[in-house]
């Protein structure tokens, strides 16, 4: 049983959530019948995913090479953010949006091919998109996504690691404690210690303010990017709705044409039958006409012979007189 567990995991986590529990319980029962109590216990512990998590699992299980692209891009984004490389970060952010949009489109396609799956129009694709963004920001989430056993959608606030300044406030008293209170510390004038501590405190406060300002600047840039991304998402959703409507209309038109073709085929078959019967009737009429012509010729020959005999008889009687 253990050798089949990877296959069983794949089958179960590709199963639509509304049928997951039934399929899992059947697998548990089968393991028990096989006498593999440990496997039955493990399988019974597998949890049902939400619909959004199931969609992400489909992507990880069916297209792992696409999910693998999340790792390098996430690392590049984290590096660019740590290094405060604005141009590189904007370039990678555009790549991130493109990759996530492509993955969501692939999720839609895969889900549409699942027999008896949820209607495509009702899929929680926004939660799938949020989870993929979270995977790009959090290595732990990325690992869960790659496993194909995600249980629920994940939302991430912000993106990536936020560098924090390492601040340390050193006062004169702290400096004295650090030196153990020995003779060297006692030899330093108290005012110099206080002035040095004050300068360090001011420098640290200035560094903290600069870090806060940089974080605020990044947040404003990300907020603008979020607004643009949401606008692009709404536009894409409108385009998708239009394309879906056009697709449905195309399907309806094709159905009508196929019905018309079926009716024409039926009429063609009937016309071919009528034509066959007409050909048979023509051939029968031709045979009848040939027989009638032959009979006409025969009768005409008999009449001509009879007329000839009568003429001969008339001529012979005249001579006898």
Steps between C-alpha positions, in 0.01 A plus 500: 500500500785740588641483148165620362455793739656767270260394225210495745592846629501630145161342429337626819631856479388521138150391607250790529456590869134398510605141425828497695368348823320216322811417296726520806274275707493246217880501495509451879263205472710347223817533710327330791383215279860459387606479866709820486375667818780760506421615146130515582578724799717731290242529224223572751703801616508663157286814507258628239620820327285801425404559137769768460768273653381214278553720194854584610565130563380421147759742366779353714409140413429545129748775409788483754740658252292820508484508879878454511536841333373664821821426692761686290269797447423526874871494586576768240220719640625461856854585393386811311292616796782447749738692274238774441540470123188680381542444126576132541212464747254655255623268223466194721159615625379511140636147452321396819166631376547332164596167655211501747251592225633215283475254790141606578406454133657152508308416818176597323589276204592201717186533714280516190630156399417336835189279460207621712712782644359832626374742232788704362306823542476440878865411567666715773782610271564815707598277794722294271671820384548617860655165594744513209603854600550374856717215368720759331536685831534213747724196454286292738187569295695422183592160645135428582399595147766275344390206717160483330334454843400855584190507723387863478571821313773728636503880502814703550514866602777679312777321319822335603735580782507854639852598605511630854789708634693335779479767774674488832472778758817521708487731801780597728374261769478218249855571385619485855325166552647367176852570624423334829539828698884471504766768536504580125131587506542709808777697331268628223342834592126468554412787264691338211312176556170689501589696186603182318181325605291796389662510158443130452138533607447790257665303218284199574183711508598658169562156352163384629325802345678438169398135507137594576502753217640240260239247606225761457635582154502133405149459640370791292662353190346161576160661563518666158601170348210329676252752362638447150495123546139503616401718205679259266325211673158660454578565134615141457184374670287710264694365203459150634125546540480631144707210369290250695181652358644485149600140560150407615348674199745318273404168659129578453559596136698183441222294660244663270715432195551140606125456542444653157765271353331201663166606347663547159661157529159352580344676202789394279451137602129527418574663163751225416235238578248682279760523225570127523130422476466735201793330325343158555163628370673649191675173422173307541323750271780463242457122505122536466543744210740263324255211537213719376700612197588143420136396530393793283744391235374147515136607470582734214675211323199275540271773370723559198504128425125479532456800270731341247310172502169681455642694208621184336158340545322793346730501202454126438118526501502770236703289263258208539206711386 
